[in-house]
Amino acid sequence: MAVPQNHQSRSRRDKRRTHDALSARQLATDPQTNEVHIRHHMTKSGFYRGVKYIDIK
């Protein structure tokens, strides 16, 4: 079992954990259909930046 050689202070531990927080998803609205979608992704109906790329049945 691994055991740390030296004690790590709360300050050093917390500095390492500063990047662990999750951020909220960036949402955008398509100008053609007014659908809300994740930025830089297509909408569920196949539109991206107002242009239809995939025909969804």
All heavy atoms as a GROMACS GRO file, in nm:
protein
  473
    1MET      N    1   0.083  -0.117   0.000
    1MET     CA    2   0.000   0.000   0.000
    1MET      C    3   0.088   0.125   0.000
    1MET      O    4   0.185   0.133   0.075
    1MET     CB    5  -0.087  -0.001   0.125
    1MET     CG    6  -0.191   0.104   0.127
    1MET     SD    7  -0.306   0.072   0.261
    1MET     CE    8  -0.309   0.231   0.334
    2ALA      N    9   0.054   0.220  -0.084
    2ALA     CA   10   0.136   0.341  -0.094
    2ALA      C   11   0.107   0.436   0.021
    2ALA      O   12  -0.007   0.460   0.056
    2ALA     CB   13   0.107   0.410  -0.226
    3VAL      N   14   0.215   0.487   0.080
    3VAL     CA   15   0.203   0.582   0.190
    3VAL      C   16   0.286   0.704   0.154
    3VAL      O   17   0.403   0.691   0.116
    3VAL     CB   18   0.256   0.520   0.322
    3VAL    CG1   19   0.248   0.621   0.436
    3VAL    CG2   20   0.178   0.395   0.356
    4PRO      N   21   0.229   0.826   0.164
    4PRO     CA   22   0.306   0.946   0.128
    4PRO      C   23   0.425   0.966   0.223
    4PRO      O   24   0.412   0.946   0.344
    4PRO     CB   25   0.205   1.059   0.139
    4PRO     CG   26   0.092   1.007   0.218
    4PRO     CD   27   0.091   0.859   0.203
    5GLN      N   28   0.539   1.003   0.167
    5GLN     CA   29   0.661   1.022   0.246
    5GLN      C   30   0.650   1.146   0.334
    5GLN      O   31   0.692   1.145   0.449
    5GLN     CB   32   0.780   1.036   0.152
    5GLN     CG   33   0.916   1.039   0.220
    5GLN     CD   34   0.957   0.904   0.274
    5GLN    OE1   35   0.914   0.802   0.224
    5GLN    NE2   36   1.040   0.904   0.377
    6ASN      N   37   0.592   1.255   0.279
    6ASN     CA   38   0.581   1.382   0.352
    6ASN      C   39   0.436   1.428   0.354
    6ASN      O   40   0.360   1.403   0.261
    6ASN     CB   41   0.666   1.490   0.286
    6ASN     CG   42   0.813   1.454   0.290
    6ASN    OD1   43   0.863   1.408   0.393
    6ASN    ND2   44   0.881   1.471   0.179
    7HIS      N   45   0.401   1.499   0.462
    7HIS     CA   46   0.267   1.553   0.478
    7HIS      C   47   0.245   1.668   0.379
    7HIS      O   48   0.333   1.752   0.361
    7HIS     CB   49   0.249   1.604   0.621
    7HIS     CG   50   0.116   1.668   0.645
    7HIS    ND1   51   0.001   1.593   0.662
    7HIS    CD2   52   0.079   1.796   0.652
    7HIS    CE1   53  -0.100   1.675   0.680
    7HIS    NE2   54  -0.056   1.800   0.675
    8GLN      N   55   0.129   1.670   0.315
    8GLN     CA   56   0.096   1.778   0.223
    8GLN      C   57  -0.004   1.872   0.293
    8GLN      O   58  -0.106   1.826   0.345
    8GLN     CB   59   0.034   1.723   0.096
    8GLN     CG   60   0.029   1.823  -0.017
    8GLN     CD   61   0.000   1.757  -0.149
    8GLN    OE1   62  -0.069   1.656  -0.154
    8GLN    NE2   63   0.053   1.812  -0.255
    9SER      N   64   0.027   2.000   0.294
    9SER     CA   65  -0.057   2.096   0.367
    9SER      C   66  -0.192   2.114   0.299
    9SER      O   67  -0.210   2.084   0.181
    9SER     CB   68   0.014   2.232   0.375
    9SER     OG   69   0.020   2.290   0.246
   10ARG      N   70  -0.288   2.168   0.374
   10ARG     CA   71  -0.422   2.195   0.319
   10ARG      C   72  -0.413   2.293   0.203
   10ARG      O   73  -0.486   2.282   0.106
   10ARG     CB   74  -0.511   2.252   0.427
   10ARG     CG   75  -0.552   2.152   0.530
   10ARG     CD   76  -0.648   2.218   0.632
   10ARG     NE   77  -0.631   2.157   0.761
   10ARG     CZ   78  -0.563   2.209   0.862
   10ARG    NH1   79  -0.507   2.327   0.852
   10ARG    NH2   80  -0.552   2.144   0.975
   11SER      N   81  -0.323   2.388   0.214
   11SER     CA   82  -0.308   2.490   0.110
   11SER      C   83  -0.264   2.426  -0.022
   11SER      O   84  -0.321   2.455  -0.128
   11SER     CB   85  -0.205   2.594   0.155
   11SER     OG   86  -0.183   2.687   0.053
   12ARG      N   87  -0.162   2.341  -0.018
   12ARG     CA   88  -0.115   2.275  -0.141
   12ARG      C   89  -0.221   2.183  -0.198
   12ARG      O   90  -0.241   2.175  -0.318
   12ARG     CB   91   0.013   2.196  -0.114
   12ARG     CG   92   0.134   2.282  -0.117
   12ARG     CD   93   0.258   2.194  -0.119
   12ARG     NE   94   0.374   2.278  -0.125
   12ARG     CZ   95   0.448   2.294  -0.233
   12ARG    NH1   96   0.417   2.231  -0.344
   12ARG    NH2   97   0.551   2.372  -0.231
   13ARG      N   98  -0.290   2.110  -0.112
   13ARG     CA   99  -0.396   2.020  -0.156
   13ARG      C  100  -0.506   2.099  -0.226
   13ARG      O  101  -0.553   2.062  -0.333
   13ARG     CB  102  -0.453   1.947  -0.034
   13ARG     CG  103  -0.569   1.855  -0.068
   13ARG     CD  104  -0.649   1.822   0.056
   13ARG     NE  105  -0.712   1.941   0.111
   13ARG     CZ  106  -0.760   1.950   0.234
   13ARG    NH1  107  -0.747   1.850   0.318
   13ARG    NH2  108  -0.817   2.061   0.275
   14ASP      N  109  -0.547   2.210  -0.167
   14ASP     CA  110  -0.656   2.289  -0.223
   14ASP      C  111  -0.615   2.360  -0.352
   14ASP      O  112  -0.697   2.380  -0.441
   14ASP     CB  113  -0.706   2.388  -0.120
   14ASP     CG  114  -0.773   2.318  -0.002
   14ASP    OD1  115  -0.809   2.199  -0.016
   14ASP    OD2  116  -0.788   2.381   0.104
   15LYS      N  117  -0.489   2.400  -0.364
   15LYS     CA  118  -0.440   2.460  -0.488
   15LYS      C  119  -0.451   2.360  -0.603
   15LYS      O  120  -0.485   2.397  -0.716
   15LYS     CB  121  -0.296   2.505  -0.473
   15LYS     CG  122  -0.276   2.632  -0.397
   15LYS     CD  123  -0.128   2.665  -0.390
   15LYS     CE  124  -0.103   2.776  -0.291
   15LYS     NZ  125   0.040   2.803  -0.280
   16ARG      N  126  -0.422   2.236  -0.575
   16ARG     CA  127  -0.432   2.133  -0.678
   16ARG      C  128  -0.577   2.111  -0.719
   16ARG      O  129  -0.606   2.083  -0.835
   16ARG     CB  130  -0.371   2.002  -0.625
   16ARG     CG  131  -0.365   1.891  -0.729
   16ARG     CD  132  -0.316   1.760  -0.673
   16ARG     NE  133  -0.408   1.702  -0.578
   16ARG     CZ  134  -0.384   1.686  -0.448
   16ARG    NH1  135  -0.271   1.727  -0.394
   16ARG    NH2  136  -0.474   1.631  -0.369
   17ARG      N  137  -0.669   2.123  -0.626
   17ARG     CA  138  -0.809   2.094  -0.653
   17ARG      C  139  -0.885   2.212  -0.715
   17ARG      O  140  -1.004   2.200  -0.742
   17ARG     CB  141  -0.878   2.055  -0.523
   17ARG     CG  142  -0.831   1.921  -0.471
   17ARG     CD  143  -0.900   1.887  -0.341
   17ARG     NE  144  -0.853   1.759  -0.290
   17ARG     CZ  145  -0.887   1.708  -0.173
   17ARG    NH1  146  -0.970   1.775  -0.095
   17ARG    NH2  147  -0.841   1.593  -0.134
   18THR      N  148  -0.821   2.327  -0.734
   18THR     CA  149  -0.892   2.443  -0.787
   18THR      C  150  -0.948   2.418  -0.926
   18THR      O  151  -1.045   2.481  -0.966
   18THR     CB  152  -0.801   2.567  -0.792
   18THR    OG1  153  -0.689   2.538  -0.874
   18THR    CG2  154  -0.758   2.609  -0.654
   19HIS      N  155  -0.889   2.329  -1.002
   19HIS     CA  156  -0.932   2.303  -1.140
   19HIS      C  157  -1.034   2.191  -1.150
   19HIS      O  158  -1.075   2.155  -1.260
   19HIS     CB  159  -0.811   2.270  -1.228
   19HIS     CG  160  -0.706   2.374  -1.223
   19HIS    ND1  161  -0.722   2.498  -1.278
   19HIS    CD2  162  -0.584   2.374  -1.167
   19HIS    CE1  163  -0.613   2.570  -1.258
   19HIS    NE2  164  -0.528   2.496  -1.190
   20ASP      N  165  -1.075   2.133  -1.038
   20ASP     CA  166  -1.166   2.018  -1.040
   20ASP      C  167  -1.313   2.054  -1.050
   20ASP      O  168  -1.396   1.968  -1.074
   20ASP     CB  169  -1.145   1.933  -0.914
   20ASP     CG  170  -1.010   1.864  -0.914
   20ASP    OD1  171  -0.943   1.863  -1.019
   20ASP    OD2  172  -0.972   1.811  -0.808
   21ALA      N  173  -1.348   2.180  -1.032
   21ALA     CA  174  -1.489   2.220  -1.035
   21ALA      C  175  -1.545   2.209  -1.176
   21ALA      O  176  -1.476   2.237  -1.275
   21ALA     CB  177  -1.504   2.363  -0.985
   22LEU      N  178  -1.671   2.167  -1.187
   22LEU     CA  179  -1.737   2.157  -1.316
   22LEU      C  180  -1.800   2.291  -1.351
   22LEU      O  181  -1.853   2.361  -1.266
   22LEU     CB  182  -1.847   2.050  -1.311
   22LEU     CG  183  -1.799   1.907  -1.290
   22LEU    CD1  184  -1.920   1.816  -1.274
   22LEU    CD2  185  -1.715   1.863  -1.406
   23SER      N  186  -1.794   2.325  -1.480
   23SER     CA  187  -1.858   2.449  -1.524
   23SER      C  188  -1.987   2.414  -1.598
   23SER      O  189  -2.003   2.303  -1.649
   23SER     CB  190  -1.765   2.527  -1.616
   23SER     OG  191  -1.730   2.450  -1.728
   24ALA      N  192  -2.077   2.510  -1.605
   24ALA     CA  193  -2.205   2.489  -1.672
   24ALA      C  194  -2.182   2.480  -1.823
   24ALA      O  195  -2.091   2.541  -1.878
   24ALA     CB  196  -2.300   2.603  -1.641
   25ARG      N  197  -2.268   2.402  -1.890
   25ARG     CA  198  -2.258   2.390  -2.035
   25ARG      C  199  -2.292   2.521  -2.103
   25ARG      O  200  -2.384   2.591  -2.061
   25ARG     CB  201  -2.357   2.284  -2.084
   25ARG     CG  202  -2.317   2.142  -2.051
   25ARG     CD  203  -2.254   2.083  -2.172
   25ARG     NE  204  -2.201   1.952  -2.145
   25ARG     CZ  205  -2.197   1.859  -2.238
   25ARG    NH1  206  -2.246   1.880  -2.357
   25ARG    NH2  207  -2.143   1.743  -2.211
   26GLN      N  208  -2.217   2.555  -2.206
   26GLN     CA  209  -2.245   2.676  -2.283
   26GLN      C  210  -2.356   2.645  -2.382
   26GLN      O  211  -2.342   2.555  -2.465
   26GLN     CB  212  -2.120   2.723  -2.358
   26GLN     CG  213  -2.009   2.768  -2.267
   26GLN     CD  214  -2.045   2.896  -2.195
   26GLN    OE1  215  -2.107   2.984  -2.253
   26GLN    NE2  216  -2.006   2.907  -2.071
   27LEU      N  217  -2.466   2.718  -2.375
   27LEU     CA  218  -2.580   2.694  -2.462
   27LEU      C  219  -2.594   2.807  -2.563
   27LEU      O  220  -2.558   2.921  -2.537
   27LEU     CB  221  -2.709   2.683  -2.379
   27LEU     CG  222  -2.713   2.567  -2.280
   27LEU    CD1  223  -2.843   2.571  -2.202
   27LEU    CD2  224  -2.697   2.434  -2.350
   28ALA      N  225  -2.644   2.772  -2.681
   28ALA     CA  226  -2.668   2.868  -2.787
   28ALA      C  227  -2.806   2.843  -2.846
   28ALA      O  228  -2.864   2.737  -2.827
   28ALA     CB  229  -2.561   2.854  -2.895
   29THR      N  230  -2.857   2.941  -2.917
   29THR     CA  231  -2.987   2.929  -2.982
   29THR      C  232  -2.966   2.936  -3.132
   29THR      O  233  -2.901   3.028  -3.182
   29THR     CB  234  -3.081   3.042  -2.937
   29THR    OG1  235  -3.089   3.040  -2.795
   29THR    CG2  236  -3.219   3.025  -2.994
   30ASP      N  237  -3.021   2.840  -3.205
   30ASP     CA  238  -3.009   2.838  -3.351
   30ASP      C  239  -3.098   2.948  -3.410
   30ASP      O  240  -3.215   2.959  -3.374
   30ASP     CB  241  -3.054   2.701  -3.405
   30ASP     CG  242  -3.026   2.689  -3.553
   30ASP    OD1  243  -2.908   2.687  -3.591
   30ASP    OD2  244  -3.124   2.683  -3.631
   31PRO      N  245  -3.045   3.030  -3.502
   31PRO     CA  246  -3.125   3.140  -3.556
   31PRO      C  247  -3.240   3.094  -3.645
   31PRO      O  248  -3.341   3.164  -3.657
   31PRO     CB  249  -3.023   3.222  -3.636
   31PRO     CG  250  -2.913   3.129  -3.666
   31PRO     CD  251  -2.908   3.031  -3.553
   32GLN      N  252  -3.228   2.979  -3.707
   32GLN     CA  253  -3.331   2.930  -3.799
   32GLN      C  254  -3.450   2.870  -3.725
   32GLN      O  255  -3.564   2.899  -3.755
   32GLN     CB  256  -3.269   2.825  -3.893
   32GLN     CG  257  -3.356   2.782  -4.008
   32GLN     CD  258  -3.358   2.886  -4.119
   32GLN    OE1  259  -3.279   2.978  -4.120
   32GLN    NE2  260  -3.451   2.870  -4.210
   33THR      N  261  -3.422   2.784  -3.627
   33THR     CA  262  -3.528   2.709  -3.560
   33THR      C  263  -3.555   2.754  -3.416
   33THR      O  264  -3.648   2.705  -3.353
   33THR     CB  265  -3.492   2.559  -3.556
   33THR    OG1  266  -3.369   2.544  -3.484
   33THR    CG2  267  -3.477   2.503  -3.695
   34ASN      N  268  -3.470   2.844  -3.363
   34ASN     CA  269  -3.478   2.890  -3.224
   34ASN      C  270  -3.466   2.775  -3.124
   34ASN      O  271  -3.518   2.783  -3.013
   34ASN     CB  272  -3.608   2.968  -3.199
   34ASN     CG  273  -3.607   3.099  -3.273
   34ASN    OD1  274  -3.503   3.160  -3.289
   34ASN    ND2  275  -3.722   3.141  -3.319
   35GLU      N  276  -3.397   2.668  -3.162
   35GLU     CA  277  -3.371   2.557  -3.071
   35GLU      C  278  -3.249   2.589  -2.985
   35GLU      O  279  -3.152   2.645  -3.034
   35GLU     CB  280  -3.340   2.428  -3.150
   35GLU     CG  281  -3.459   2.351  -3.194
   35GLU     CD  282  -3.417   2.219  -3.256
   35GLU    OE1  283  -3.395   2.125  -3.179
   35GLU    OE2  284  -3.407   2.212  -3.378
   36VAL      N  285  -3.255   2.552  -2.860
   36VAL     CA  286  -3.140   2.568  -2.770
   36VAL      C  287  -3.056   2.441  -2.782
   36VAL      O  288  -3.107   2.330  -2.776
   36VAL     CB  289  -3.187   2.590  -2.625
   36VAL    CG1  290  -3.068   2.598  -2.531
   36VAL    CG2  291  -3.271   2.716  -2.617
   37HIS      N  292  -2.924   2.460  -2.801
   37HIS     CA  293  -2.834   2.345  -2.816
   37HIS      C  294  -2.699   2.381  -2.756
   37HIS      O  295  -2.672   2.496  -2.723
   37HIS     CB  296  -2.818   2.307  -2.964
   37HIS     CG  297  -2.761   2.418  -3.048
   37HIS    ND1  298  -2.628   2.429  -3.074
   37HIS    CD2  299  -2.820   2.523  -3.109
   37HIS    CE1  300  -2.605   2.536  -3.149
   37HIS    NE2  301  -2.721   2.596  -3.171
   38ILE      N  302  -2.612   2.281  -2.740
   38ILE     CA  303  -2.477   2.302  -2.690
   38ILE      C  304  -2.397   2.374  -2.799
   38ILE      O  305  -2.410   2.342  -2.917
   38ILE     CB  306  -2.411   2.167  -2.656
   38ILE    CG1  307  -2.494   2.093  -2.552
   38ILE    CG2  308  -2.269   2.188  -2.605
   38ILE    CD1  309  -2.451   1.951  -2.531
   39ARG      N  310  -2.318   2.474  -2.758
   39ARG     CA  311  -2.240   2.549  -2.856
   39ARG      C  312  -2.149   2.458  -2.938
   39ARG      O  313  -2.096   2.360  -2.887
   39ARG     CB  314  -2.154   2.653  -2.786
   39ARG     CG  315  -2.235   2.771  -2.735
   39ARG     CD  316  -2.143   2.877  -2.684
   39ARG     NE  317  -2.051   2.917  -2.787
   39ARG     CZ  318  -2.030   3.041  -2.827
   39ARG    NH1  319  -2.093   3.138  -2.770
   39ARG    NH2  320  -1.943   3.069  -2.923
   40HIS      N  321  -2.132   2.489  -3.064
   40HIS     CA  322  -2.048   2.415  -3.159
   40HIS      C  323  -2.100   2.274  -3.184
   40HIS      O  324  -2.023   2.186  -3.224
   40HIS     CB  325  -1.902   2.412  -3.114
   40HIS     CG  326  -1.843   2.547  -3.097
   40HIS    ND1  327  -1.824   2.604  -2.974
   40HIS    CD2  328  -1.803   2.640  -3.186
   40HIS    CE1  329  -1.773   2.724  -2.989
   40HIS    NE2  330  -1.760   2.749  -3.116
   41HIS      N  331  -2.229   2.249  -3.159
   41HIS     CA  332  -2.292   2.122  -3.188
   41HIS      C  333  -2.418   2.148  -3.270
   41HIS      O  334  -2.475   2.256  -3.264
   41HIS     CB  335  -2.330   2.049  -3.059
   41HIS     CG  336  -2.214   1.992  -2.986
   41HIS    ND1  337  -2.122   2.070  -2.920
   41HIS    CD2  338  -2.174   1.864  -2.969
   41HIS    CE1  339  -2.031   1.992  -2.866
   41HIS    NE2  340  -2.059   1.867  -2.893
   42MET      N  341  -2.463   2.047  -3.342
   42MET     CA  342  -2.586   2.058  -3.420
   42MET      C  343  -2.707   2.052  -3.328
   42MET      O  344  -2.701   1.999  -3.218
   42MET     CB  345  -2.595   1.944  -3.521
   42MET     CG  346  -2.493   1.948  -3.628
   42MET     SD  347  -2.508   1.802  -3.727
   42MET     CE  348  -2.575   1.871  -3.872
   43THR      N  349  -2.819   2.102  -3.380
   43THR     CA  350  -2.945   2.088  -3.308
   43THR      C  351  -3.000   1.948  -3.335
   43THR      O  352  -2.950   1.876  -3.421
   43THR     CB  353  -3.047   2.193  -3.356
   43THR    OG1  354  -3.074   2.173  -3.493
   43THR    CG2  355  -2.995   2.334  -3.334
   44LYS      N  356  -3.104   1.912  -3.263
   44LYS     CA  357  -3.163   1.779  -3.282
   44LYS      C  358  -3.230   1.765  -3.418
   44LYS      O  359  -3.248   1.655  -3.468
   44LYS     CB  360  -3.263   1.751  -3.172
   44LYS     CG  361  -3.196   1.732  -3.038
   44LYS     CD  362  -3.293   1.693  -2.931
   44LYS     CE  363  -3.218   1.676  -2.801
   44LYS     NZ  364  -3.301   1.628  -2.695
   45SER      N  365  -3.266   1.878  -3.479
   45SER     CA  366  -3.331   1.872  -3.610
   45SER      C  367  -3.231   1.880  -3.725
   45SER      O  368  -3.271   1.882  -3.842
   45SER     CB  369  -3.434   1.984  -3.622
   45SER     OG  370  -3.373   2.109  -3.603
   46GLY      N  371  -3.100   1.884  -3.696
   46GLY     CA  372  -2.998   1.878  -3.801
   46GLY      C  373  -2.946   2.012  -3.848
   46GLY      O  374  -2.876   2.019  -3.948
   47PHE      N  375  -2.974   2.121  -3.777
   47PHE     CA  376  -2.927   2.254  -3.816
   47PHE      C  377  -2.799   2.288  -3.740
   47PHE      O  378  -2.780   2.250  -3.625
   47PHE     CB  379  -3.032   2.360  -3.784
   47PHE     CG  380  -3.143   2.367  -3.884
   47PHE    CD1  381  -3.254   2.286  -3.872
   47PHE    CD2  382  -3.138   2.456  -3.990
   47PHE    CE1  383  -3.357   2.292  -3.963
   47PHE    CE2  384  -3.240   2.464  -4.081
   47PHE     CZ  385  -3.350   2.382  -4.069
   48TYR      N  386  -2.710   2.361  -3.808
   48TYR     CA  387  -2.591   2.417  -3.744
   48TYR      C  388  -2.569   2.556  -3.801
   48TYR      O  389  -2.553   2.572  -3.921
   48TYR     CB  390  -2.467   2.330  -3.767
   48TYR     CG  391  -2.344   2.384  -3.700
   48TYR    CD1  392  -2.332   2.380  -3.563
   48TYR    CD2  393  -2.241   2.439  -3.774
   48TYR    CE1  394  -2.220   2.431  -3.500
   48TYR    CE2  395  -2.128   2.489  -3.713
   48TYR     CZ  396  -2.117   2.486  -3.576
   48TYR     OH  397  -2.007   2.536  -3.514
   49ARG      N  398  -2.573   2.656  -3.717
   49ARG     CA  399  -2.558   2.797  -3.754
   49ARG      C  400  -2.656   2.838  -3.863
   49ARG      O  401  -2.621   2.907  -3.958
   49ARG     CB  402  -2.415   2.826  -3.796
   49ARG     CG  403  -2.315   2.797  -3.685
   49ARG     CD  404  -2.177   2.836  -3.723
   49ARG     NE  405  -2.161   2.980  -3.702
   49ARG     CZ  406  -2.053   3.046  -3.736
   49ARG    NH1  407  -1.952   2.986  -3.793
   49ARG    NH2  408  -2.045   3.175  -3.712
   50GLY      N  409  -2.780   2.789  -3.854
   50GLY     CA  410  -2.885   2.829  -3.946
   50GLY      C  411  -2.888   2.751  -4.077
   50GLY      O  412  -2.972   2.778  -4.162
   51VAL      N  413  -2.799   2.655  -4.097
   51VAL     CA  414  -2.793   2.576  -4.221
   51VAL      C  415  -2.827   2.432  -4.187
   51VAL      O  416  -2.775   2.375  -4.091
   51VAL     CB  417  -2.653   2.585  -4.285
   51VAL    CG1  418  -2.648   2.502  -4.412
   51VAL    CG2  419  -2.617   2.728  -4.312
   52LYS      N  420  -2.911   2.370  -4.269
   52LYS     CA  421  -2.950   2.230  -4.247
   52LYS      C  422  -2.843   2.139  -4.309
   52LYS      O  423  -2.816   2.147  -4.428
   52LYS     CB  424  -3.086   2.201  -4.308
   52LYS     CG  425  -3.135   2.062  -4.283
   52LYS     CD  426  -3.280   2.062  -4.253
   52LYS     CE  427  -3.324   1.923  -4.217
   52LYS     NZ  428  -3.419   1.922  -4.113
   53TYR      N  429  -2.780   2.055  -4.228
   53TYR     CA  430  -2.676   1.966  -4.276
   53TYR      C  431  -2.722   1.821  -4.285
   53TYR      O  432  -2.679   1.748  -4.373
   53TYR     CB  433  -2.554   1.973  -4.183
   53TYR     CG  434  -2.472   2.098  -4.205
   53TYR    CD1  435  -2.489   2.209  -4.126
   53TYR    CD2  436  -2.378   2.105  -4.308
   53TYR    CE1  437  -2.414   2.324  -4.146
   53TYR    CE2  438  -2.304   2.217  -4.330
   53TYR     CZ  439  -2.323   2.328  -4.250
   53TYR     OH  440  -2.249   2.441  -4.271
   54ILE      N  441  -2.807   1.778  -4.192
   54ILE     CA  442  -2.854   1.639  -4.190
   54ILE      C  443  -3.005   1.640  -4.192
   54ILE      O  444  -3.070   1.715  -4.120
   54ILE     CB  445  -2.803   1.566  -4.065
   54ILE    CG1  446  -2.650   1.557  -4.068
   54ILE    CG2  447  -2.862   1.427  -4.056
   54ILE    CD1  448  -2.592   1.494  -3.944
   55ASP      N  449  -3.063   1.553  -4.275
   55ASP     CA  450  -3.208   1.540  -4.281
   55ASP      C  451  -3.252   1.436  -4.181
   55ASP      O  452  -3.232   1.316  -4.203
   55ASP     CB  453  -3.250   1.504  -4.423
   55ASP     CG  454  -3.401   1.512  -4.442
   55ASP    OD1  455  -3.463   1.591  -4.369
   55ASP    OD2  456  -3.454   1.440  -4.527
   56ILE      N  457  -3.309   1.478  -4.071
   56ILE     CA  458  -3.358   1.389  -3.966
   56ILE      C  459  -3.503   1.354  -3.996
   56ILE      O  460  -3.584   1.441  -4.022
   56ILE     CB  461  -3.350   1.456  -3.827
   56ILE    CG1  462  -3.210   1.513  -3.802
   56ILE    CG2  463  -3.392   1.361  -3.718
   56ILE    CD1  464  -3.105   1.412  -3.766
   57LYS      N  465  -3.534   1.225  -3.991
   57LYS     CA  466  -3.671   1.181  -4.022
   57LYS      C  467  -3.756   1.181  -3.898
   57LYS      O  468  -3.716   1.162  -3.790
   57LYS     CB  469  -3.669   1.042  -4.082
   57LYS     CG  470  -3.603   1.041  -4.217
   57LYS     CD  471  -3.599   0.901  -4.273
   57LYS     CE  472  -3.527   0.904  -4.406
   57LYS     NZ  473  -3.509   0.774  -4.462
   0.00000   0.00000   0.00000
